[in-house]
């Protein structure tokens, strides 16, 4: 799988995937870097200038599945639609970092709202495969406490490890599964984690009107052998997460880890925060 990071935030997150050999990493930024597969874009004075003065990048060597990682509040996000056109021969997923706009100026807030809305419409129209939305403040709550010195590194590691494990489980044969493929209709998503012992679920974005909730259980062989009521507990919990217009499903995977892990993805068909100012 290919990753393309746009801007400082996107590039930092793509860097955090370096521990996983399954990904080929690419970077796009207006700050020079010696990273491999780095594309330099000259700094522009505005979001609009980044789009208007964008010169196509050569992604002809990139094929298959591509995840584009970006935050919408930065000026450089102005290149996003043009860059997505350069990747139109690929199957594109967005990993979108929703900015915390506390203290942000009005221009940055407007940028964020426009980019967030337009990209969701691109996903709904079928031009992109899906869009995962992540909010850093909710990722921080998963960690509990974060050192200031390592803040971004720890936040980004949670994002990359969760996204990676969802990819692994979605492309690995489970022991038992009720998961169905609904990617053609439910394309706006978030992800998260759940504590196995307490079933305490934490998602990285508060997705409104979810239509589907998926739970991927990575269970040690010891637990699979000893917990005879495990399937009943999983079925019961997942069934409780369903609603009148929201189905829930699960997949159980055997792992070589000593600990048990649960990863979550929620999916919606509606544009999020569409009427945020109304």
N, C-alpha and C positions, 0 to 999 in steps of 0.2 A: 504494500500500500504506500502511496505517496502522501506526503504532508507538505502544505505550502503555508508558511506563516507570513502575515502582512503586518508591518509596523512592529514597534517594540514589543507590545504585548503578545502578538501572534508569534513572533520569532522566539521569544522566551519560552513559550509553551511548546513550540516545536522542538526546541533544544532539550526539553525535559523528556522527550521520547527517545533520546539517544541510547538509553539502556535497553531498548527493544530493537533487535536486529531486523524485525519484520518491516520496518518503515524506512523509506528513502526521504530525506528531509530537504526542503527547499525554502529559501528565505527571500522576502521582498521588503526593503526598507530604504529610507532616505538618509540613514546614518551608515557610513562605510563600515564594512566588516570583512574579516578574513575567513568567514564560514564557507565551507564547500557548498556549491550550488546556490550562491548568493547573487541576487539581482539588485543592482543599485538604481534607485530612482532619485533624481535631483530634488532637493527640498523645494516645496512650493509655499506660497503665502496663504493659500486657502484650500478648503475642501474642493471647491469648484475648479481651482487651477490644477489640482492633482488629476482630476478627471479630464479636463479639457486638453492638458498638455501630455497626457499619458502616451507613451510610445509602446507598441506591442512588445511583449516579452516572448522569447522563443521557448515554448513548452512542448515543442513537437516530439521531444524524446520522452515525454511523460504520457503514460497510458493507463487504462484501467481505472481503479478506484482512487480518488483524490479527496483528501480532507483539507479544506481551506480554513485556516484559523485566523480570526481577527477580532478586534474590538471596534465598535462603531463610533466612538467619541473622538478619535484622533483625526486630524486633517487627512492623513494618508489613506483613510478608509475611502476617500474619493476615487481611488483607483479600482475599487472592488468589482464594480460591474464590468469595467473594461477588461480587467484581469480574468474574470470568470468567462468572458468571451474567448480569451486565449486558451482556456481549458475546456471549451465546449465539446471537444472530442472525447472527453473523459466522463466518468460517472462521479459527480461532485456531491460531497456532503460538506455542510458548513458546521464549524464549531465556533459559535459566536459568544464572545465574552461581553456580557451586559454590564455596562459601566455603572459605578456608583457615582451619581451626579451631585452628591452633597458637596456644596462649595464650588461646583463647576459654574462657569459663566454661561450666559444664555445661548451663545453661539454653539458651544460644545453640546449643550443639552438639545438644541435643535438638530445638530448633526446626528447625534445618537438616535433621536426619534425617527428621523428620515431614513437613515441607513437600516435601522432595525425593522421598520415597516416595509421598506422596499424589498429587502432580502427575503422576508417572509412571503411576500407576494410572488417572488421568483420561485420559491419552493412550492407554493400552492399551485402555481401554473404548470408545474412539471418540468421546468427548465433545470431544476436541481433535484437531487434525490431526497435529501432531508436536511433539517437544520436543528442542531443541538444548541440549546441556550444554557449558559452558565453564568451565575452571578457570584463574584468572588466572596462577598460577605457570607453567603450560604455555604460555600466551600470552607471558609474559615471556621464555621460552626462545627464542621465535621472534625476538625483538628482539635478543637477545644481551646488550646492555647498555642500561640504562634510567636516565635521570637521575631523581633523587629528586624534583626540582622539577616535572618533567613526567610523573611515573610514570603517573597515572591517564589523563591525556590520551593518552599513547602506547599504553598497553594498550587503551584503548577504541577508538582509531583502528584498531588491528589487528582487533579484534572486528567493528567496523562495516564496514570495508572488505571483510573476508572474507565476511561474511554478505551484503553487497550484491552482490559479484561472483558468489556462488553463485546468488543470485536472477536476476542478469542472464543467466548461462549457462543456467540451467534454463528460461528463458523466451525464449531466442534460438535460432534454427535453426542447428545446427552444420554444419560441412563433412562430418563423419563421426561416427557415434555408435553405441555398443552399449548405451546407457543405456535401461533400461526403467522404467516407473512401478510402484513397489511400495509406495506410501505407505499402502495400506490394511492392510498386514500388518507393516511394519517402520517404527515410528514414533519410536523413541528414538534420537537421533542426536548426533553431534558433527561439528565441521568442522575444517579445518586448511589448511595450505599445503605446497607442495613446491617445492624448488629445481629449476629446469628442467635445469640442466647436470649436477647430481649425483644427481638424483632422491632427495634427502634429504627425507623426509616427516616433518612434525611436526603432530600433531593437538592440539586444545585440551582434550581429555579422553581418558583411557585407557578407551575403551569396551570392555567385556567381552562376549565372545560375539557379535561382529558377524556379521550375516547378509549384508550388502551393503557394498561399498566402491566409491565413485564418484570418478572423476578427471576434472576439467574442465581441458583444456589451452587456454590463450589464446596463440596462436602468431602472431608477426609474419609479414607477407607475405614478407619477406626469408628467414626461416628456412624457411617453407613451400616457397619456390622452390629453396633451395640444399641443404637436408638431405634427400637422397634416401632415406636409411634411417630417417627419423623415424618413419614408421608402424610399422616393424618394432620399433624400440626401445620405442615406447609399448605396443604389443601385448605384447611380451615382459615388460616391467615389470608391467603391469597383470595379466597372467596369473599372475605369480609371487605376487601379493597375494591370490589366491583360496585357498580352503581347502575341506575336505570339506563344511562347512556354510556356507560364505561365498562368494558370487559376487562378481566384480569386473568393472567396466565403465568405459568412458571416452567422452568427447566431445571432439572437436577443433574449436576455433573460431578463425577468423581475426580478428586485432585490428589496430588502427592504431598500437599501441604499438611502440616499438623493442625493449623487453624482452619476454621470454616469461614467462608466469605459469601456475602450476598450482594449482588449488584442489581441496580434497578434502572429501568427506563420508562418514562411516561411519554405518551404520544397524544397529540391533539390535531384537529383539522382546522381550528380557528386561528386567525391571526391574534397574537398576544398584544395586549396594551394598545389596542387600536384606538380606543376612545379615552386615552389617558388624560387629556385636557378638557374633555367634555363633561 
